[in-house]
Amino acid sequence: MREHTELYIDGAWRQPLDGTVTQLTDPATDEVSGRVAVGGEADIDLAVAAADRAFPSFSRTTRQERIDLLERIADEYERRAEDMAHAVTAELGCPLPLSRSMHVAGGIVQFRAAAQALKTFAFSEERGAIPVRKEPIGVAALITPWNFPTVQPAGKTASALAAGCTVVLKPARLAPYSAVVLAEILEAAGVPAGVFNLVTGRGSVIGHALASHPDVAVVSFTGSTGTALQVNAAAARSAKRVTCELGGNAPQVIMPDADLDVAVGTVLTWLTANNGQICSAPSRTLVPRERLEEFLSALLPRIESINIGDPLAEETDMGPLISHEQWRTVQHYIRTGLDEGAHLVTGGLGRPDGLERGHFVKPTVFTGVTNDMTIAQEEILGPVMSVITYDTVDEAVEIANDIRYGLAGYVTGGDPANAADVGSRIEAGYVVINNADFDWTAPLSGCKASGNGREWGPEGLQEYLETKALLGR
């Protein structure tokens, strides 16, 4: 049983002002796994005030001081890596090996990468006779999602600290354990009081309070497109900057000359990993009509051999979804696919055989999908794939872009130049060619309804800076 009944504000752990706590359950067993503090608007006021007080001093720290701080955080993160991995598995249900290799590793690299970006970042330039400066914008409100509970808080926090901003972090209500470990890491690394603050609780209360707070200068939000509209509306009251990384239903364009083993590898890397809870997953797979049966013959044995079960077992490939609510959402989309006439090839409704409790789902593949079906147009956040056939590559690109989202895209093709050309035509924030290794320092976010601004690396640091021109000197 985890006991995280305090908030981290102004360099100290303290009870929420109203003393409220809530229980969380284990995604694999439905049993209570811990108790977590529920902050309120008054706690947000305290946290923002602490960050505001700390900002004048922290914003004047030198580049080298902030580099050293980020490196100390990364060092401490590595020392706490196993604690963090178990926290992720406890809250998210992600298999422990994947918690280590993806979530924890991705979190550590964010602090290392921010330190590296800071070393060469140009905070000033002479534009003719005009000096142009980039200065820290102020208090940053960071609102993060449940499906990547280490990478998103780490990336946002690292960029904000690199820029010289102070932070109030509001993690997802369902995934607070790893955020508490992160706060302990930053405290142990010597982050000054007030520079980083953690308030856990409900987004409808403290997320809104953060976004609307007059002393918050920038909001960085990752989550659903619908919630982003509420965040932007609240932030508009004080005309503050808002950057968003939102949902998706990404295409994978399998070219006529594609290596189908690579295409299947893309599915296993991006669709079924993290228990299928990836906003950038290639949920729409576009296959040449003449290669459909060949693709399914390569795909289905791999999908059907996925080991689903106890996330603490080293041999498990896929664990449960994070909550019963998310389980019901995925079941709804599977039922909708069936009702709208898609053909179920594997998977389907209910839990996998032998799993009587927990939020486990079957990896599901539909064929006969048209791009106007619900499962092809809405974000599912589960291991559900829509296979759509096409006749020409131009048609495939048109289908890929015929959606309101634009977070990610994937292209698999035998000719790298042709694959890259198709990738350049996909409307998305980033495109993965031939299942290339993911770079945790590449700019992240989307276009259209999938967001604005960028995270990670120099682009992420830029979001926490204001530009000033000095006229006359």
C-alpha positions in Angstrom: 0.0 0.0 0.0 1.4 3.3 -1.1 0.8 6.4 1.2 1.3 9.7 -0.7 -0.9 11.9 1.3 1.1 15.1 1.1 1.8 17.8 -1.5 5.2 19.2 -2.3 5.1 23.0 -2.0 7.9 25.5 -1.4 10.5 22.9 -0.7 8.4 21.0 1.9 5.9 18.1 2.1 2.6 19.2 3.6 -0.9 18.1 4.0 -3.5 19.5 1.5 -5.3 22.3 3.2 -8.6 20.5 3.4 -6.9 17.2 4.3 -8.5 15.2 1.5 -7.1 11.9 0.2 -8.3 9.4 -2.4 -7.7 5.8 -3.1 -6.2 4.3 -6.3 -6.6 0.7 -7.4 -4.1 -1.7 -9.1 -5.0 -1.9 -12.8 -4.2 -5.7 -12.8 -6.2 -6.7 -9.7 -8.8 -3.9 -9.0 -7.5 -4.0 -5.4 -6.6 -0.7 -3.6 -2.9 0.1 -4.2 -2.5 3.4 -2.3 -3.8 6.7 -1.0 -3.0 10.0 -2.6 -3.5 13.6 -1.6 -6.2 15.6 -3.3 -5.2 19.2 -3.6 -7.7 22.1 -4.0 -7.7 25.7 -5.3 -6.1 27.0 -2.1 -3.2 24.5 -2.5 -2.7 25.8 -6.0 -2.6 29.3 -4.7 0.2 28.3 -2.3 2.1 26.5 -4.9 1.9 29.3 -7.5 2.8 31.9 -4.8 5.9 29.8 -3.9 6.9 29.5 -7.6 6.3 33.2 -8.1 8.6 34.1 -5.1 11.3 31.8 -6.3 11.2 33.0 -9.9 13.3 36.3 -9.6 16.2 34.4 -8.1 16.1 31.3 -10.2 15.6 33.2 -13.4 18.9 34.9 -12.8 20.9 31.8 -12.3 23.6 31.2 -14.9 23.5 28.8 -17.8 26.1 26.7 -16.0 24.2 26.6 -12.7 21.2 25.3 -14.5 23.2 22.7 -16.5 24.7 21.5 -13.2 21.3 21.3 -11.6 19.8 19.3 -14.5 22.7 16.9 -14.5 22.3 16.3 -10.7 18.6 15.6 -11.3 19.5 13.0 -14.0 22.0 11.4 -11.7 19.5 11.2 -8.9 16.9 9.9 -11.3 19.2 7.0 -12.3 19.7 6.2 -8.6 15.9 6.0 -8.2 15.3 4.2 -11.5 13.9 1.0 -10.0 11.6 2.9 -7.6 10.3 4.9 -10.6 9.7 1.7 -12.7 7.7 0.1 -9.9 5.7 3.3 -9.5 4.8 3.4 -13.2 3.8 -0.3 -13.2 1.7 0.2 -10.1 -0.3 3.2 -11.5 -0.4 2.4 -15.2 -0.2 -1.4 -15.4 2.7 -1.3 -17.8 4.9 -4.4 -17.8 7.8 -3.8 -15.5 10.5 -4.4 -18.2 8.8 -1.8 -20.4 8.5 0.6 -17.4 12.3 0.4 -17.1 13.2 0.5 -20.8 10.7 3.1 -22.0 9.2 5.2 -19.2 12.2 5.5 -16.9 14.8 5.6 -19.6 12.7 8.3 -21.4 12.4 10.3 -18.2 16.2 10.3 -17.5 17.1 11.3 -21.0 14.9 14.4 -20.8 17.0 15.9 -18.1 20.3 15.0 -19.9 19.0 16.3 -23.2 17.8 19.6 -21.6 21.3 20.1 -20.1 22.8 19.4 -23.5 20.5 21.8 -25.3 21.2 24.5 -22.7 24.9 24.4 -23.4 24.5 25.9 -26.9 21.1 27.6 -26.8 21.3 31.2 -28.1 19.7 33.4 -25.5 20.7 36.6 -27.3 21.6 37.9 -30.7 22.5 41.1 -32.4 20.0 41.8 -35.1 21.6 44.7 -36.9 21.7 47.5 -34.2 19.0 45.8 -32.1 19.9 43.4 -29.3 17.3 40.6 -29.1 17.1 38.7 -25.8 15.2 35.5 -24.8 14.3 35.5 -21.1 12.4 33.1 -18.9 8.7 33.8 -19.1 7.7 33.1 -15.5 5.8 30.5 -13.5 5.0 27.4 -15.7 2.0 25.3 -15.0 2.6 21.7 -16.3 -0.4 19.5 -16.7 0.5 15.9 -17.7 -1.3 12.8 -18.9 -1.6 9.3 -17.4 -0.3 7.3 -20.3 3.3 8.6 -20.2 3.6 9.6 -16.5 7.4 9.9 -16.4 8.4 11.2 -19.9 5.9 14.0 -20.0 6.5 15.5 -16.5 10.3 15.0 -17.0 10.3 16.7 -20.4 8.2 19.6 -19.4 10.0 20.1 -16.1 13.5 19.8 -17.7 12.7 22.4 -20.4 11.2 24.8 -17.9 14.1 24.6 -15.5 16.6 24.9 -18.4 14.9 28.1 -19.4 15.0 29.5 -15.9 11.3 29.2 -15.1 9.7 27.9 -11.9 7.2 25.1 -12.0 3.9 23.8 -10.6 3.3 20.2 -11.8 -0.2 18.8 -11.9 0.1 15.1 -12.9 -2.8 13.0 -14.1 -5.3 11.9 -11.3 -4.8 8.3 -12.2 -1.0 8.4 -12.3 0.4 10.3 -9.3 2.8 7.7 -7.9 5.6 8.5 -10.4 5.1 12.2 -9.9 5.7 11.8 -6.2 9.0 9.9 -6.9 9.9 12.7 -9.4 9.4 15.4 -6.6 11.6 13.3 -4.3 14.3 13.2 -7.0 14.2 16.9 -7.5 14.3 17.5 -3.8 17.3 15.2 -3.3 19.1 16.9 -6.3 18.9 20.2 -4.5 16.3 22.1 -6.5 15.7 25.3 -4.5 12.5 25.8 -2.5 9.7 27.0 -4.6 11.3 26.2 -8.0 9.4 22.9 -8.3 6.0 22.3 -6.7 3.7 19.3 -7.0 0.0 19.3 -6.5 -2.0 16.1 -7.1 -5.7 16.0 -7.5 -8.6 16.4 -10.0 -8.1 18.2 -13.2 -11.5 19.8 -13.1 -10.5 21.6 -9.9 -6.7 22.1 -9.8 -6.1 22.0 -13.5 -8.6 24.7 -14.0 -7.2 26.7 -11.1 -3.7 26.5 -12.6 -4.8 27.4 -16.1 -6.8 30.4 -14.9 -4.3 31.6 -12.3 -3.2 35.2 -13.0 0.4 34.6 -11.8 0.9 31.6 -14.1 2.7 32.8 -17.3 2.6 29.7 -19.4 0.6 26.4 -19.4 2.0 23.3 -21.0 -0.8 20.7 -21.4 -0.7 17.1 -22.7 -4.0 15.3 -22.8 -7.2 15.1 -24.8 -8.3 17.6 -27.3 -11.6 18.2 -25.5 -9.8 19.0 -22.2 -7.4 21.3 -24.1 -10.3 23.5 -25.1 -11.2 23.9 -21.5 -7.6 24.7 -20.5 -7.4 27.3 -23.3 -10.7 28.9 -22.3 -9.5 29.2 -18.7 -6.1 30.5 -19.7 -7.7 33.1 -22.0 -8.8 35.1 -19.0 -5.3 36.3 -18.5 -4.0 35.9 -22.1 -1.3 33.5 -21.0 0.6 31.3 -23.4 -0.7 27.7 -23.8 1.1 24.9 -25.6 -0.7 21.6 -26.1 0.2 18.1 -27.2 -3.0 16.3 -27.8 -4.6 13.1 -29.2 -4.3 11.2 -32.4 -5.3 8.3 -34.7 -2.1 8.0 -36.7 -1.7 6.4 -40.0 0.9 3.8 -41.0 1.3 3.9 -44.8 2.6 0.5 -46.0 4.1 1.1 -49.4 3.7 -1.4 -52.3 7.4 -2.4 -51.9 7.4 -2.5 -48.1 9.1 -5.2 -46.0 6.2 -6.5 -44.1 8.3 -7.7 -41.2 9.2 -4.0 -40.7 5.6 -3.0 -41.0 4.6 -5.6 -38.4 7.4 -4.4 -36.2 6.0 -0.9 -36.3 2.7 -2.2 -35.1 4.3 -4.1 -32.2 6.5 -1.2 -31.3 3.8 1.5 -31.4 0.3 0.0 -31.2 0.5 -2.8 -28.6 3.3 -1.4 -26.5 2.3 0.5 -23.3 -0.7 -1.8 -23.3 -2.0 0.1 -26.4 -2.2 3.4 -24.5 -0.2 5.5 -26.9 -1.7 8.7 -28.4 0.6 8.5 -31.4 -0.1 4.8 -32.2 -0.5 3.7 -35.8 -4.2 2.8 -35.3 -5.0 3.2 -39.0 -2.8 0.9 -41.1 -3.1 1.6 -44.8 -2.2 -1.5 -46.9 -2.0 -1.9 -50.7 -5.1 -3.9 -51.7 -3.1 -6.6 -53.4 -0.9 -7.2 -50.3 -3.7 -7.3 -47.6 -3.7 -11.1 -47.2 0.1 -11.2 -47.1 0.2 -8.5 -44.5 -2.4 -10.3 -42.3 -0.4 -13.5 -42.6 2.6 -11.7 -41.2 0.8 -9.8 -38.6 -1.7 -12.2 -37.0 0.8 -14.8 -35.6 2.7 -12.0 -33.9 -0.4 -10.3 -32.5 -1.9 -13.5 -31.2 1.3 -14.6 -29.5 1.5 -11.5 -27.3 1.8 -12.6 -23.7 -0.9 -10.7 -21.7 -0.9 -10.9 -17.9 0.7 -9.9 -14.7 2.7 -6.6 -15.3 5.2 -7.6 -12.6 6.2 -10.7 -14.5 9.3 -10.4 -16.6 7.8 -12.4 -19.4 4.7 -10.3 -19.8 4.4 -8.3 -23.1 1.2 -6.5 -22.4 -0.6 -5.6 -19.1 -4.0 -4.1 -18.3 -5.4 -0.7 -19.2 -5.1 1.9 -16.5 -8.7 2.0 -15.3 -12.1 0.4 -15.7 -13.3 3.6 -17.3 -10.6 3.2 -20.0 -11.5 -0.5 -20.4 -15.1 0.4 -21.0 -14.0 3.1 -23.6 -12.0 0.5 -25.6 -14.9 -2.0 -25.4 -17.2 0.8 -26.7 -15.0 1.4 -29.7 -14.7 -2.4 -30.5 -18.5 -2.7 -30.3 -18.8 0.4 -32.5 -16.5 -1.1 -35.1 -18.6 -4.2 -35.2 -21.8 -2.2 -35.4 -20.5 -0.1 -38.3 -19.6 -3.1 -40.4 -15.9 -3.6 -39.8 -14.7 -7.2 -40.1 -13.1 -8.5 -36.8 -10.0 -10.5 -37.7 -8.6 -11.1 -34.2 -9.4 -10.0 -30.6 -12.7 -8.5 -29.9 -14.9 -7.8 -26.8 -14.1 -8.9 -23.3 -11.0 -9.9 -21.4 -8.5 -12.4 -22.8 -9.0 -16.0 -21.8 -7.9 -16.8 -18.3 -8.0 -13.2 -17.0 -11.1 -12.8 -14.9 -10.2 -9.5 -13.2 -8.2 -6.4 -14.0 -8.6 -4.1 -17.0 -7.1 -6.5 -19.6 -8.2 -6.2 -23.3 -7.6 -8.3 -26.4 -5.3 -6.8 -29.1 -7.9 -6.3 -31.8 -7.6 -6.0 -35.6 -10.3 -5.0 -38.0 -10.3 -5.1 -41.8 -12.9 -3.8 -44.1 -12.6 -0.4 -42.5 -13.4 2.8 -44.3 -11.9 6.0 -43.2 -15.2 7.5 -42.2 -15.9 4.9 -39.6 -15.7 5.9 -35.9 -12.7 3.7 -35.2 -10.8 5.3 -38.0 -11.6 8.9 -36.9 -11.5 9.0 -33.1 -8.7 8.3 -30.6 -9.1 5.0 -28.8 -6.1 4.7 -26.6 -6.2 0.9 -26.7 -4.6 -1.9 -28.8 -7.2 -1.6 -31.6 -6.1 -1.4 -35.3 -8.1 -0.5 -38.4 -6.8 -1.9 -41.6 -7.7 0.2 -44.6 -6.8 -0.8 -48.2 -5.8 1.5 -51.0 -5.0 1.3 -54.7 -2.5 4.1 -55.2 0.1 5.8 -53.0 -1.6 9.2 -53.6 -4.9 7.7 -52.4 -3.1 6.4 -49.3 -1.7 9.9 -48.5 -5.2 11.4 -49.0 -6.7 8.9 -46.6 -3.9 9.4 -44.1 -4.6 13.2 -44.0 -8.4 12.9 -44.0 -8.7 13.3 -40.2 -8.8 16.1 -37.8 -5.7 14.8 -36.0 -2.1 15.4 -37.0 0.1 14.0 -34.2 2.2 11.3 -35.8 2.6 9.2 -38.9 4.4 6.1 -40.0 5.7 5.0 -43.4 7.1 1.6 -44.3 8.7 1.3 -47.7 11.5 -0.6 -49.5 12.9 2.6 -51.2 13.9 5.0 -48.4 13.7 8.1 -50.6 10.1 7.3 -51.7 9.2 6.5 -48.1 10.6 9.8 -46.9 8.7 11.6 -49.7 5.4 10.1 -48.5 6.4 11.0 -44.9 6.9 14.6 -45.9 3.3 14.6 -47.3 1.7 13.4 -44.1 0.2 16.1 -42.0 1.7 15.3 -38.6 4.1 16.7 -36.0 6.5 13.8 -36.6 6.8 10.8 -38.9 8.6 7.5 -38.3 10.2 5.9 -41.4 10.7 2.1 -41.4 10.3 1.7 -37.7 13.3 3.9 -37.0 14.5 4.1 -33.4 12.6 6.8 -31.5 14.7 9.8 -30.5 13.5 11.2 -27.1 15.1 14.5 -27.9 13.3 15.1 -31.3 10.7 17.9 -31.2 7.4 16.5 -30.1 3.8 17.6 -30.7 1.3 17.8 -33.5 -0.7 19.9 -35.8 -4.4 20.4 -36.5 -6.4 19.1 -33.5 -3.3 17.3 -32.2 -1.8 20.4 -30.7 0.6 23.4 -31.1 4.1 24.3 -29.9 6.8 21.8 -29.4 8.4 19.9 -26.5 11.9 18.5 -25.9 15.2 19.8 -27.0 15.8 23.4 -28.1 12.3 23.7 -29.3 10.9 22.7 -26.0 13.1 25.2 -24.1 11.9 27.9 -26.4 8.3 27.5 -25.2 9.3 28.8 -21.8 11.1 32.0 -23.0 9.8 35.4 -23.9 11.5 37.5 -26.6 12.6 41.1 -25.8 14.1 43.7 -28.2 16.2 46.5 -26.8 15.8 49.7 -28.9 18.4 52.3 -28.3 21.5 51.9 -26.1 
